[in-house]
């Protein structure tokens, strides 16, 4: 639905709609994204990947590079 039809259906003045839209956008721009620290704990169990009935089990200490290459090959 286009904006003019939406405003007409809801009884909203078109200028009011765009004013409120601008205010919402300004608030979104002013909001600072939160930086959340992430703690990565070493895995204690094996890694298991399943896709289309294929199952691959890898040791928990498999290198990141090997794991990434494997996932790229699967997808």
PDB file of N, H, CA, C and O in Angstrom:
ATOM      1  N   UNK A   1       0.844  -1.168   0.000  1.00  0.00           N
ATOM      2  CA  UNK A   1       0.000   0.000   0.000  1.00  0.00           C
ATOM      3  C   UNK A   1       0.898   1.243   0.000  1.00  0.00           C
ATOM      4  O   UNK A   1       1.860   1.333   0.763  1.00  0.00           O
ATOM      5  N   UNK A   2       0.567   2.173  -0.853  1.00  0.00           N
ATOM      6  H   UNK A   2      -0.215   2.100  -1.472  1.00  0.00           H
ATOM      7  CA  UNK A   2       1.372   3.391  -0.913  1.00  0.00           C
ATOM      8  C   UNK A   2       1.012   4.306   0.260  1.00  0.00           C
ATOM      9  O   UNK A   2      -0.049   4.164   0.868  1.00  0.00           O
ATOM     10  N   UNK A   3       1.893   5.231   0.564  1.00  0.00           N
ATOM     11  H   UNK A   3       2.755   5.346   0.070  1.00  0.00           H
ATOM     12  CA  UNK A   3       1.745   6.097   1.730  1.00  0.00           C
ATOM     13  C   UNK A   3       0.453   6.911   1.658  1.00  0.00           C
ATOM     14  O   UNK A   3      -0.260   7.034   2.655  1.00  0.00           O
ATOM     15  N   UNK A   4       0.156   7.455   0.507  1.00  0.00           N
ATOM     16  H   UNK A   4       0.734   7.355  -0.302  1.00  0.00           H
ATOM     17  CA  UNK A   4      -1.052   8.290   0.402  1.00  0.00           C
ATOM     18  C   UNK A   4      -2.313   7.478   0.677  1.00  0.00           C
ATOM     19  O   UNK A   4      -3.231   7.966   1.336  1.00  0.00           O
ATOM     20  N   UNK A   5      -2.365   6.264   0.188  1.00  0.00           N
ATOM     21  H   UNK A   5      -1.619   5.867  -0.348  1.00  0.00           H
ATOM     22  CA  UNK A   5      -3.526   5.402   0.435  1.00  0.00           C
ATOM     23  C   UNK A   5      -3.599   5.012   1.913  1.00  0.00           C
ATOM     24  O   UNK A   5      -4.683   4.986   2.496  1.00  0.00           O
ATOM     25  N   UNK A   6      -2.453   4.711   2.515  1.00  0.00           N
ATOM     26  H   UNK A   6      -1.572   4.732   2.041  1.00  0.00           H
ATOM     27  CA  UNK A   6      -2.409   4.353   3.934  1.00  0.00           C
ATOM     28  C   UNK A   6      -2.924   5.502   4.792  1.00  0.00           C
ATOM     29  O   UNK A   6      -3.760   5.308   5.674  1.00  0.00           O
ATOM     30  N   UNK A   7      -2.414   6.699   4.521  1.00  0.00           N
ATOM     31  H   UNK A   7      -1.735   6.856   3.804  1.00  0.00           H
ATOM     32  CA  UNK A   7      -2.822   7.873   5.298  1.00  0.00           C
ATOM     33  C   UNK A   7      -4.309   8.164   5.120  1.00  0.00           C
ATOM     34  O   UNK A   7      -5.004   8.495   6.081  1.00  0.00           O
ATOM     35  N   UNK A   8      -4.789   8.038   3.894  1.00  0.00           N
ATOM     36  H   UNK A   8      -4.225   7.769   3.113  1.00  0.00           H
ATOM     37  CA  UNK A   8      -6.214   8.281   3.642  1.00  0.00           C
ATOM     38  C   UNK A   8      -7.060   7.270   4.402  1.00  0.00           C
ATOM     39  O   UNK A   8      -8.075   7.639   4.993  1.00  0.00           O
ATOM     40  N   UNK A   9      -6.666   6.015   4.398  1.00  0.00           N
ATOM     41  H   UNK A   9      -5.842   5.715   3.918  1.00  0.00           H
ATOM     42  CA  UNK A   9      -7.418   4.948   5.071  1.00  0.00           C
ATOM     43  C   UNK A   9      -7.428   5.157   6.589  1.00  0.00           C
ATOM     44  O   UNK A   9      -8.438   4.897   7.244  1.00  0.00           O
ATOM     45  N   UNK A  10      -6.315   5.622   7.144  1.00  0.00           N
ATOM     46  H   UNK A  10      -5.494   5.832   6.613  1.00  0.00           H
ATOM     47  CA  UNK A  10      -6.193   5.797   8.592  1.00  0.00           C
ATOM     48  C   UNK A  10      -6.593   7.196   9.072  1.00  0.00           C
ATOM     49  O   UNK A  10      -6.651   7.450  10.275  1.00  0.00           O
ATOM     50  N   UNK A  11      -6.867   8.100   8.124  1.00  0.00           N
ATOM     51  H   UNK A  11      -6.820   7.893   7.147  1.00  0.00           H
ATOM     52  CA  UNK A  11      -7.252   9.456   8.491  1.00  0.00           C
ATOM     53  C   UNK A  11      -6.084  10.281   9.006  1.00  0.00           C
ATOM     54  O   UNK A  11      -6.257  11.130   9.881  1.00  0.00           O
ATOM     55  N   UNK A  12      -4.904  10.037   8.471  1.00  0.00           N
ATOM     56  H   UNK A  12      -4.763   9.348   7.761  1.00  0.00           H
ATOM     57  CA  UNK A  12      -3.691  10.738   8.898  1.00  0.00           C
ATOM     58  C   UNK A  12      -3.322  11.764   7.837  1.00  0.00           C
ATOM     59  O   UNK A  12      -3.309  11.466   6.643  1.00  0.00           O
ATOM     60  N   UNK A  13      -3.025  12.970   8.287  1.00  0.00           N
ATOM     61  H   UNK A  13      -3.036  13.213   9.257  1.00  0.00           H
ATOM     62  CA  UNK A  13      -2.566  14.008   7.374  1.00  0.00           C
ATOM     63  C   UNK A  13      -1.202  13.578   6.822  1.00  0.00           C
ATOM     64  O   UNK A  13      -0.349  13.109   7.575  1.00  0.00           O
ATOM     65  N   UNK A  14      -0.999  13.734   5.533  1.00  0.00           N
ATOM     66  H   UNK A  14      -1.692  14.116   4.922  1.00  0.00           H
ATOM     67  CA  UNK A  14       0.248  13.308   4.891  1.00  0.00           C
ATOM     68  C   UNK A  14       1.465  14.027   5.472  1.00  0.00           C
ATOM     69  O   UNK A  14       2.519  13.416   5.645  1.00  0.00           O
ATOM     70  N   UNK A  15       1.328  15.315   5.773  1.00  0.00           N
ATOM     71  H   UNK A  15       0.472  15.812   5.632  1.00  0.00           H
ATOM     72  CA  UNK A  15       2.443  16.065   6.370  1.00  0.00           C
ATOM     73  C   UNK A  15       2.773  15.525   7.761  1.00  0.00           C
ATOM     74  O   UNK A  15       3.943  15.456   8.138  1.00  0.00           O
ATOM     75  N   UNK A  16       1.754  15.145   8.522  1.00  0.00           N
ATOM     76  H   UNK A  16       0.803  15.201   8.216  1.00  0.00           H
ATOM     77  CA  UNK A  16       1.963  14.571   9.852  1.00  0.00           C
ATOM     78  C   UNK A  16       2.702  13.243   9.742  1.00  0.00           C
ATOM     79  O   UNK A  16       3.610  12.962  10.525  1.00  0.00           O
ATOM     80  N   UNK A  17       2.309  12.429   8.770  1.00  0.00           N
ATOM     81  H   UNK A  17       1.571  12.657   8.134  1.00  0.00           H
ATOM     82  CA  UNK A  17       2.964  11.136   8.563  1.00  0.00           C
ATOM     83  C   UNK A  17       4.462  11.331   8.313  1.00  0.00           C
ATOM     84  O   UNK A  17       5.285  10.678   8.954  1.00  0.00           O
ATOM     85  N   UNK A  18       4.812  12.211   7.400  1.00  0.00           N
ATOM     86  H   UNK A  18       4.143  12.741   6.879  1.00  0.00           H
ATOM     87  CA  UNK A  18       6.226  12.412   7.065  1.00  0.00           C
ATOM     88  C   UNK A  18       7.003  13.083   8.203  1.00  0.00           C
ATOM     89  O   UNK A  18       8.193  12.825   8.384  1.00  0.00           O
ATOM     90  N   UNK A  19       6.325  13.941   8.966  1.00  0.00           N
ATOM     91  H   UNK A  19       5.358  14.150   8.820  1.00  0.00           H
ATOM     92  CA  UNK A  19       6.972  14.539  10.134  1.00  0.00           C
ATOM     93  C   UNK A  19       7.323  13.456  11.149  1.00  0.00           C
ATOM     94  O   UNK A  19       8.450  13.404  11.640  1.00  0.00           O
ATOM     95  N   UNK A  20       6.364  12.597  11.462  1.00  0.00           N
ATOM     96  H   UNK A  20       5.448  12.639  11.063  1.00  0.00           H
ATOM     97  CA  UNK A  20       6.606  11.529  12.437  1.00  0.00           C
ATOM     98  C   UNK A  20       7.652  10.535  11.911  1.00  0.00           C
ATOM     99  O   UNK A  20       8.472  10.034  12.680  1.00  0.00           O
ATOM    100  N   UNK A  21       7.624  10.256  10.621  1.00  0.00           N
ATOM    101  H   UNK A  21       6.957  10.663   9.996  1.00  0.00           H
ATOM    102  CA  UNK A  21       8.616   9.363  10.024  1.00  0.00           C
ATOM    103  C   UNK A  21      10.015   9.945  10.189  1.00  0.00           C
ATOM    104  O   UNK A  21      10.955   9.226  10.528  1.00  0.00           O
ATOM    105  N   UNK A  22      10.152  11.246   9.950  1.00  0.00           N
ATOM    106  H   UNK A  22       9.388  11.831   9.674  1.00  0.00           H
ATOM    107  CA  UNK A  22      11.450  11.902  10.112  1.00  0.00           C
ATOM    108  C   UNK A  22      11.924  11.820  11.560  1.00  0.00           C
ATOM    109  O   UNK A  22      13.103  11.571  11.811  1.00  0.00           O
ATOM    110  N   UNK A  23      11.024  12.025  12.508  1.00  0.00           N
ATOM    111  H   UNK A  23      10.066  12.227  12.305  1.00  0.00           H
ATOM    112  CA  UNK A  23      11.384  11.968  13.927  1.00  0.00           C
ATOM    113  C   UNK A  23      11.839  10.559  14.322  1.00  0.00           C
ATOM    114  O   UNK A  23      12.811  10.408  15.061  1.00  0.00           O
ATOM    115  N   UNK A  24      11.154   9.547  13.842  1.00  0.00           N
ATOM    116  H   UNK A  24      10.363   9.670  13.242  1.00  0.00           H
ATOM    117  CA  UNK A  24      11.537   8.161  14.140  1.00  0.00           C
ATOM    118  C   UNK A  24      12.908   7.853  13.545  1.00  0.00           C
ATOM    119  O   UNK A  24      13.746   7.238  14.205  1.00  0.00           O
ATOM    120  N   UNK A  25      13.135   8.267  12.334  1.00  0.00           N
ATOM    121  H   UNK A  25      12.454   8.766  11.799  1.00  0.00           H
ATOM    122  CA  UNK A  25      14.436   8.039  11.693  1.00  0.00           C
ATOM    123  C   UNK A  25      15.560   8.755  12.444  1.00  0.00           C
ATOM    124  O   UNK A  25      16.648   8.205  12.614  1.00  0.00           O
ATOM    125  N   UNK A  26      15.290   9.980  12.891  1.00  0.00           N
ATOM    126  H   UNK A  26      14.406  10.426  12.753  1.00  0.00           H
ATOM    127  CA  UNK A  26      16.304  10.718  13.655  1.00  0.00           C
ATOM    128  C   UNK A  26      16.650   9.980  14.943  1.00  0.00           C
ATOM    129  O   UNK A  26      17.818   9.912  15.326  1.00  0.00           O
ATOM    130  N   UNK A  27      15.644   9.431  15.608  1.00  0.00           N
ATOM    131  H   UNK A  27      14.696   9.486  15.297  1.00  0.00           H
ATOM    132  CA  UNK A  27      15.894   8.689  16.840  1.00  0.00           C
ATOM    133  C   UNK A  27      16.711   7.431  16.568  1.00  0.00           C
ATOM    134  O   UNK A  27      17.578   7.065  17.363  1.00  0.00           O
ATOM    135  N   UNK A  28      16.441   6.782  15.465  1.00  0.00           N
ATOM    136  H   UNK A  28      15.737   7.079  14.819  1.00  0.00           H
ATOM    137  CA  UNK A  28      17.194   5.570  15.108  1.00  0.00           C
ATOM    138  C   UNK A  28      18.651   5.893  14.809  1.00  0.00           C
ATOM    139  O   UNK A  28      19.545   5.125  15.165  1.00  0.00           O
ATOM    140  N   UNK A  29      18.895   7.024  14.157  1.00  0.00           N
ATOM    141  H   UNK A  29      18.169   7.648  13.867  1.00  0.00           H
ATOM    142  CA  UNK A  29      20.250   7.420  13.821  1.00  0.00           C
ATOM    143  C   UNK A  29      21.005   7.840  15.081  1.00  0.00           C
ATOM    144  O   UNK A  29      22.198   7.566  15.211  1.00  0.00           O
ATOM    145  N   UNK A  30      20.316   8.502  16.004  1.00  0.00           N
ATOM    146  H   UNK A  30      19.346   8.724  15.899  1.00  0.00           H
ATOM    147  CA  UNK A  30      20.952   8.948  17.235  1.00  0.00           C
ATOM    148  C   UNK A  30      21.293   7.793  18.170  1.00  0.00           C
ATOM    149  O   UNK A  30      22.244   7.876  18.947  1.00  0.00           O
ATOM    150  N   UNK A  31      20.519   6.722  18.094  1.00  0.00           N
ATOM    151  H   UNK A  31      19.746   6.654  17.463  1.00  0.00           H
ATOM    152  CA  UNK A  31      20.770   5.579  18.985  1.00  0.00           C
ATOM    153  C   UNK A  31      22.100   4.942  18.620  1.00  0.00           C
ATOM    154  O   UNK A  31      22.331   4.578  17.467  1.00  0.00           O
ATOM    155  N   UNK A  32      22.957   4.814  19.596  1.00  0.00           N
ATOM    156  H   UNK A  32      22.768   5.110  20.533  1.00  0.00           H
ATOM    157  CA  UNK A  32      24.263   4.216  19.350  1.00  0.00           C
ATOM    158  C   UNK A  32      24.155   2.699  19.444  1.00  0.00           C
ATOM    159  O   UNK A  32      23.544   2.178  20.377  1.00  0.00           O
ATOM    160  N   UNK A  33      24.736   1.995  18.497  1.00  0.00           N
ATOM    161  H   UNK A  33      25.232   2.418  17.739  1.00  0.00           H
ATOM    162  CA  UNK A  33      24.681   0.535  18.584  1.00  0.00           C
ATOM    163  C   UNK A  33      25.470   0.049  19.794  1.00  0.00           C
ATOM    164  O   UNK A  33      26.540   0.572  20.106  1.00  0.00           O
ATOM    165  N   UNK A  34      24.938  -0.933  20.450  1.00  0.00           N
ATOM    166  H   UNK A  34      24.069  -1.358  20.197  1.00  0.00           H
ATOM    167  CA  UNK A  34      25.603  -1.482  21.634  1.00  0.00           C
ATOM    168  C   UNK A  34      26.699  -2.447  21.214  1.00  0.00           C
ATOM    169  O   UNK A  34      26.519  -3.265  20.312  1.00  0.00           O
ATOM    170  N   UNK A  35      27.812  -2.336  21.870  1.00  0.00           N
ATOM    171  H   UNK A  35      27.958  -1.670  22.603  1.00  0.00           H
ATOM    172  CA  UNK A  35      28.896  -3.277  21.648  1.00  0.00           C
ATOM    173  C   UNK A  35      28.861  -4.248  22.820  1.00  0.00           C
ATOM    174  O   UNK A  35      29.050  -3.866  23.975  1.00  0.00           O
ATOM    175  N   UNK A  36      28.620  -5.481  22.503  1.00  0.00           N
ATOM    176  H   UNK A  36      28.466  -5.791  21.564  1.00  0.00           H
ATOM    177  CA  UNK A  36      28.475  -6.487  23.541  1.00  0.00           C
ATOM    178  C   UNK A  36      29.688  -7.400  23.519  1.00  0.00           C
ATOM    179  O   UNK A  36      29.971  -8.026  22.497  1.00  0.00           O
ATOM    180  N   UNK A  37      30.415  -7.486  24.639  1.00  0.00           N
ATOM    181  H   UNK A  37      30.185  -6.977  25.469  1.00  0.00           H
ATOM    182  CA  UNK A  37      31.554  -8.397  24.669  1.00  0.00           C
ATOM    183  C   UNK A  37      31.078  -9.849  24.634  1.00  0.00           C
ATOM    184  O   UNK A  37      30.081 -10.210  25.260  1.00  0.00           O
ATOM    185  N   UNK A  38      31.796 -10.648  23.906  1.00  0.00           N
ATOM    186  H   UNK A  38      32.606 -10.355  23.397  1.00  0.00           H
ATOM    187  CA  UNK A  38      31.450 -12.060  23.782  1.00  0.00           C
ATOM    188  C   UNK A  38      32.622 -12.888  24.271  1.00  0.00           C
ATOM    189  O   UNK A  38      33.752 -12.721  23.813  1.00  0.00           O
ATOM    190  N   UNK A  39      32.343 -13.777  25.203  1.00  0.00           N
ATOM    191  H   UNK A  39      31.425 -13.913  25.575  1.00  0.00           H
ATOM    192  CA  UNK A  39      33.385 -14.675  25.697  1.00  0.00           C
ATOM    193  C   UNK A  39      33.255 -16.004  24.958  1.00  0.00           C
ATOM    194  O   UNK A  39      32.179 -16.601  24.918  1.00  0.00           O
ATOM    195  N   UNK A  40      34.340 -16.448  24.386  1.00  0.00           N
ATOM    196  H   UNK A  40      35.214 -15.963  24.418  1.00  0.00           H
ATOM    197  CA  UNK A  40      34.333 -17.719  23.671  1.00  0.00           C
ATOM    198  C   UNK A  40      35.083 -18.730  24.521  1.00  0.00           C
ATOM    199  O   UNK A  40      36.275 -18.589  24.794  1.00  0.00           O
ATOM    200  N   UNK A  41      34.354 -19.738  24.923  1.00  0.00           N
ATOM    201  H   UNK A  41      33.386 -19.852  24.700  1.00  0.00           H
ATOM    202  CA  UNK A  41      34.951 -20.780  25.738  1.00  0.00           C
ATOM    203  C   UNK A  41      35.367 -21.933  24.828  1.00  0.00           C
ATOM    204  O   UNK A  41      34.690 -22.225  23.842  1.00  0.00           O
ATOM    205  N   UNK A  42      36.446 -22.567  25.149  1.00  0.00           N
ATOM    206  H   UNK A  42      36.996 -22.330  25.950  1.00  0.00           H
ATOM    207  CA  UNK A  42      36.884 -23.677  24.313  1.00  0.00           C
ATOM    208  C   UNK A  42      35.896 -24.833  24.434  1.00  0.00           C
ATOM    209  O   UNK A  42      35.395 -25.141  25.515  1.00  0.00           O
ATOM    210  N   UNK A  43      35.641 -25.442  23.326  1.00  0.00           N
ATOM    211  H   UNK A  43      36.048 -25.192  22.448  1.00  0.00           H
ATOM    212  CA  UNK A  43      34.678 -26.544  23.295  1.00  0.00           C
ATOM    213  C   UNK A  43      35.271 -27.782  23.940  1.00  0.00           C
ATOM    214  O   UNK A  43      36.458 -28.076  23.796  1.00  0.00           O
ATOM    215  N   UNK A  44      34.430 -28.489  24.644  1.00  0.00           N
ATOM    216  H   UNK A  44      33.466 -28.250  24.761  1.00  0.00           H
ATOM    217  CA  UNK A  44      34.895 -29.710  25.298  1.00  0.00           C
ATOM    218  C   UNK A  44      34.365 -30.947  24.597  1.00  0.00           C
ATOM    219  O   UNK A  44      34.787 -32.061  24.906  1.00  0.00           O
ATOM    220  N   UNK A  45      33.456 -30.769  23.666  1.00  0.00           N
ATOM    221  H   UNK A  45      33.113 -29.864  23.415  1.00  0.00           H
ATOM    222  CA  UNK A  45      32.922 -31.922  22.949  1.00  0.00           C
ATOM    223  C   UNK A  45      33.233 -31.790  21.457  1.00  0.00           C
ATOM    224  O   UNK A  45      33.675 -30.746  20.977  1.00  0.00           O
ATOM    225  N   UNK A  46      32.987 -32.871  20.758  1.00  0.00           N
ATOM    226  H   UNK A  46      32.628 -33.719  21.148  1.00  0.00           H
ATOM    227  CA  UNK A  46      33.245 -32.867  19.325  1.00  0.00           C
ATOM    228  C   UNK A  46      32.257 -31.956  18.601  1.00  0.00           C
ATOM    229  O   UNK A  46      31.180 -31.644  19.110  1.00  0.00           O
ATOM    230  N   UNK A  47      32.651 -31.547  17.416  1.00  0.00           N
ATOM    231  H   UNK A  47      33.526 -31.800  17.003  1.00  0.00           H
ATOM    232  CA  UNK A  47      31.787 -30.732  16.561  1.00  0.00           C
ATOM    233  C   UNK A  47      31.128 -31.677  15.575  1.00  0.00           C
ATOM    234  O   UNK A  47      31.793 -32.499  14.944  1.00  0.00           O
ATOM    235  N   UNK A  48      29.799 -31.552  15.447  1.00  0.00           N
ATOM    236  H   UNK A  48      29.259 -30.885  15.960  1.00  0.00           H
ATOM    237  CA  UNK A  48      29.088 -32.413  14.504  1.00  0.00           C
ATOM    238  C   UNK A  48      28.313 -31.526  13.535  1.00  0.00           C
ATOM    239  O   UNK A  48      27.556 -30.646  13.945  1.00  0.00           O
ATOM    240  N   UNK A  49      28.516 -31.772  12.253  1.00  0.00           N
ATOM    241  H   UNK A  49      29.131 -32.486  11.920  1.00  0.00           H
ATOM    242  CA  UNK A  49      27.836 -31.020  11.199  1.00  0.00           C
ATOM    243  C   UNK A  49      26.958 -32.009  10.447  1.00  0.00           C
ATOM    244  O   UNK A  49      27.402 -33.092  10.066  1.00  0.00           O
ATOM    245  N   UNK A  50      25.702 -31.618  10.240  1.00  0.00           N
ATOM    246  H   UNK A  50      25.341 -30.738  10.549  1.00  0.00           H
ATOM    247  CA  UNK A  50      24.770 -32.467   9.492  1.00  0.00           C
ATOM    248  C   UNK A  50      24.162 -31.666   8.355  1.00  0.00           C
ATOM    249  O   UNK A  50      23.752 -30.519   8.535  1.00  0.00           O
ATOM    250  N   UNK A  51      24.107 -32.291   7.171  1.00  0.00           N
ATOM    251  H   UNK A  51      24.440 -33.222   7.025  1.00  0.00           H
ATOM    252  CA  UNK A  51      23.452 -31.661   6.027  1.00  0.00           C
ATOM    253  C   UNK A  51      22.997 -32.751   5.070  1.00  0.00           C
ATOM    254  O   UNK A  51      23.789 -33.591   4.643  1.00  0.00           O
ATOM    255  N   UNK A  52      21.718 -32.727   4.743  1.00  0.00           N
ATOM    256  H   UNK A  52      21.074 -32.045   5.090  1.00  0.00           H
ATOM    257  CA  UNK A  52      21.135 -33.673   3.791  1.00  0.00           C
ATOM    258  C   UNK A  52      21.500 -35.122   4.108  1.00  0.00           C
ATOM    259  O   UNK A  52      21.843 -35.896   3.214  1.00  0.00           O
ATOM    260  N   UNK A  53      21.424 -35.473   5.371  1.00  0.00           N
ATOM    261  H   UNK A  53      21.146 -34.844   6.097  1.00  0.00           H
ATOM    262  CA  UNK A  53      21.709 -36.843   5.777  1.00  0.00           C
ATOM    263  C   UNK A  53      23.183 -37.155   5.955  1.00  0.00           C
ATOM    264  O   UNK A  53      23.520 -38.229   6.454  1.00  0.00           O
ATOM    265  N   UNK A  54      24.064 -36.263   5.568  1.00  0.00           N
ATOM    266  H   UNK A  54      23.790 -35.390   5.163  1.00  0.00           H
ATOM    267  CA  UNK A  54      25.506 -36.451   5.743  1.00  0.00           C
ATOM    268  C   UNK A  54      25.897 -35.921   7.111  1.00  0.00           C
ATOM    269  O   UNK A  54      25.524 -34.808   7.480  1.00  0.00           O
ATOM    270  N   UNK A  55      26.649 -36.717   7.866  1.00  0.00           N
ATOM    271  H   UNK A  55      26.952 -37.622   7.566  1.00  0.00           H
ATOM    272  CA  UNK A  55      27.102 -36.304   9.188  1.00  0.00           C
ATOM    273  C   UNK A  55      28.620 -36.323   9.224  1.00  0.00           C
ATOM    274  O   UNK A  55      29.259 -37.294   8.820  1.00  0.00           O
ATOM    275  N   UNK A  56      29.177 -35.234   9.713  1.00  0.00           N
ATOM    276  H   UNK A  56      28.658 -34.445  10.041  1.00  0.00           H
ATOM    277  CA  UNK A  56      30.629 -35.127   9.844  1.00  0.00           C
ATOM    278  C   UNK A  56      30.928 -34.786  11.289  1.00  0.00           C
ATOM    279  O   UNK A  56      30.390 -33.818  11.827  1.00  0.00           O
ATOM    280  N   UNK A  57      31.778 -35.570  11.918  1.00  0.00           N
ATOM    281  H   UNK A  57      32.215 -36.357  11.481  1.00  0.00           H
ATOM    282  CA  UNK A  57      32.203 -35.310  13.287  1.00  0.00           C
ATOM    283  C   UNK A  57      33.662 -34.896  13.270  1.00  0.00           C
ATOM    284  O   UNK A  57      34.497 -35.534  12.628  1.00  0.00           O
ATOM    285  N   UNK A  58      33.957 -33.823  13.984  1.00  0.00           N
ATOM    286  H   UNK A  58      33.279 -33.305  14.506  1.00  0.00           H
ATOM    287  CA  UNK A  58      35.315 -33.302  14.044  1.00  0.00           C
ATOM    288  C   UNK A  58      35.714 -33.138  15.504  1.00  0.00           C
ATOM    289  O   UNK A  58      34.855 -32.926  16.360  1.00  0.00           O
ATOM    290  N   UNK A  59      36.996 -33.234  15.796  1.00  0.00           N
ATOM    291  H   UNK A  59      37.694 -33.406  15.101  1.00  0.00           H
ATOM    292  CA  UNK A  59      37.421 -33.000  17.171  1.00  0.00           C
ATOM    293  C   UNK A  59      37.209 -31.532  17.544  1.00  0.00           C
ATOM    294  O   UNK A  59      37.246 -30.656  16.680  1.00  0.00           O
ATOM    295  N   UNK A  60      36.990 -31.271  18.822  1.00  0.00           N
ATOM    296  H   UNK A  60      36.961 -31.983  19.524  1.00  0.00           H
ATOM    297  CA  UNK A  60      36.714 -29.912  19.285  1.00  0.00           C
ATOM    298  C   UNK A  60      37.873 -28.965  19.012  1.00  0.00           C
ATOM    299  O   UNK A  60      37.667 -27.755  18.914  1.00  0.00           O
ATOM    300  N   UNK A  61      39.076 -29.485  18.891  1.00  0.00           N
ATOM    301  H   UNK A  61      39.243 -30.467  18.971  1.00  0.00           H
ATOM    302  CA  UNK A  61      40.237 -28.615  18.683  1.00  0.00           C
ATOM    303  C   UNK A  61      40.617 -28.463  17.214  1.00  0.00           C
ATOM    304  O   UNK A  61      41.744 -28.077  16.903  1.00  0.00           O
ATOM    305  N   UNK A  62      39.675 -28.768  16.296  1.00  0.00           N
ATOM    306  H   UNK A  62      38.760 -29.081  16.548  1.00  0.00           H
ATOM    307  CA  UNK A  62      39.953 -28.605  14.874  1.00  0.00           C
ATOM    308  C   UNK A  62      40.256 -27.129  14.617  1.00  0.00           C
ATOM    309  O   UNK A  62      39.661 -26.254  15.247  1.00  0.00           O
ATOM    310  N   UNK A  63      41.171 -26.854  13.703  1.00  0.00           N
ATOM    311  H   UNK A  63      41.654 -27.565  13.191  1.00  0.00           H
ATOM    312  CA  UNK A  63      41.555 -25.465  13.437  1.00  0.00           C
ATOM    313  C   UNK A  63      40.392 -24.709  12.792  1.00  0.00           C
ATOM    314  O   UNK A  63      39.586 -25.275  12.054  1.00  0.00           O
ATOM    315  N   UNK A  64      40.338 -23.438  13.091  1.00  0.00           N
ATOM    316  H   UNK A  64      40.994 -22.979  13.690  1.00  0.00           H
ATOM    317  CA  UNK A  64      39.295 -22.580  12.535  1.00  0.00           C
ATOM    318  C   UNK A  64      39.363 -22.573  11.021  1.00  0.00           C
ATOM    319  O   UNK A  64      38.331 -22.614  10.352  1.00  0.00           O
ATOM    320  N   UNK A  65      40.545 -22.523  10.486  1.00  0.00           N
ATOM    321  H   UNK A  65      41.383 -22.490  11.030  1.00  0.00           H
ATOM    322  CA  UNK A  65      40.720 -22.500   9.027  1.00  0.00           C
ATOM    323  C   UNK A  65      40.136 -23.759   8.388  1.00  0.00           C
ATOM    324  O   UNK A  65      39.436 -23.673   7.379  1.00  0.00           O
ATOM    325  N   UNK A  66      40.417 -24.920   8.965  1.00  0.00           N
ATOM    326  H   UNK A  66      40.986 -24.989   9.784  1.00  0.00           H
ATOM    327  CA  UNK A  66      39.884 -26.175   8.432  1.00  0.00           C
ATOM    328  C   UNK A  66      38.370 -26.196   8.509  1.00  0.00           C
ATOM    329  O   UNK A  66      37.702 -26.604   7.559  1.00  0.00           O
ATOM    330  N   UNK A  67      37.830 -25.763   9.622  1.00  0.00           N
ATOM    331  H   UNK A  67      38.372 -25.431  10.394  1.00  0.00           H
ATOM    332  CA  UNK A  67      36.382 -25.753   9.797  1.00  0.00           C
ATOM    333  C   UNK A  67      35.713 -24.814   8.796  1.00  0.00           C
ATOM    334  O   UNK A  67      34.681 -25.159   8.219  1.00  0.00           O
ATOM    335  N   UNK A  68      36.283 -23.647   8.589  1.00  0.00           N
ATOM    336  H   UNK A  68      37.121 -23.367   9.057  1.00  0.00           H
ATOM    337  CA  UNK A  68      35.706 -22.696   7.632  1.00  0.00           C
ATOM    338  C   UNK A  68      35.752 -23.249   6.217  1.00  0.00           C
ATOM    339  O   UNK A  68      34.774 -23.139   5.477  1.00  0.00           O
ATOM    340  N   UNK A  69      36.876 -23.843   5.833  1.00  0.00           N
ATOM    341  H   UNK A  69      37.670 -23.932   6.434  1.00  0.00           H
ATOM    342  CA  UNK A  69      36.969 -24.423   4.481  1.00  0.00           C
ATOM    343  C   UNK A  69      35.948 -25.530   4.289  1.00  0.00           C
ATOM    344  O   UNK A  69      35.336 -25.632   3.226  1.00  0.00           O
ATOM    345  N   UNK A  70      35.759 -26.355   5.297  1.00  0.00           N
ATOM    346  H   UNK A  70      36.256 -26.272   6.161  1.00  0.00           H
ATOM    347  CA  UNK A  70      34.796 -27.449   5.217  1.00  0.00           C
ATOM    348  C   UNK A  70      33.383 -26.907   5.060  1.00  0.00           C
ATOM    349  O   UNK A  70      32.620 -27.398   4.229  1.00  0.00           O
ATOM    350  N   UNK A  71      33.032 -25.909   5.842  1.00  0.00           N
ATOM    351  H   UNK A  71      33.652 -25.510   6.517  1.00  0.00           H
ATOM    352  CA  UNK A  71      31.686 -25.336   5.766  1.00  0.00           C
ATOM    353  C   UNK A  71      31.450 -24.678   4.414  1.00  0.00           C
ATOM    354  O   UNK A  71      30.356 -24.785   3.859  1.00  0.00           O
ATOM    355  N   UNK A  72      32.467 -23.995   3.874  1.00  0.00           N
ATOM    356  H   UNK A  72      33.355 -23.908   4.325  1.00  0.00           H
ATOM    357  CA  UNK A  72      32.317 -23.388   2.539  1.00  0.00           C
ATOM    358  C   UNK A  72      32.082 -24.466   1.478  1.00  0.00           C
ATOM    359  O   UNK A  72      31.309 -24.249   0.544  1.00  0.00           O
ATOM    360  N   UNK A  73      32.718 -25.591   1.605  1.00  0.00           N
ATOM    361  H   UNK A  73      33.346 -25.767   2.363  1.00  0.00           H
ATOM    362  CA  UNK A  73      32.547 -26.669   0.638  1.00  0.00           C
ATOM    363  C   UNK A  73      31.141 -27.275   0.731  1.00  0.00           C
ATOM    364  O   UNK A  73      30.570 -27.692  -0.277  1.00  0.00           O
ATOM    365  N   UNK A  74      30.596 -27.319   1.937  1.00  0.00           N
ATOM    366  H   UNK A  74      31.059 -26.981   2.756  1.00  0.00           H
ATOM    367  CA  UNK A  74      29.276 -27.916   2.119  1.00  0.00           C
ATOM    368  C   UNK A  74      28.164 -27.009   1.644  1.00  0.00           C
ATOM    369  O   UNK A  74      27.121 -27.489   1.200  1.00  0.00           O
ATOM    370  N   UNK A  75      28.371 -25.684   1.729  1.00  0.00           N
ATOM    371  H   UNK A  75      29.218 -25.294   2.089  1.00  0.00           H
ATOM    372  CA  UNK A  75      27.297 -24.737   1.393  1.00  0.00           C
ATOM    373  C   UNK A  75      27.687 -23.944   0.215  1.00  0.00           C
ATOM    374  O   UNK A  75      26.924 -23.089  -0.234  1.00  0.00           O
TER     375      UNK A  75
END
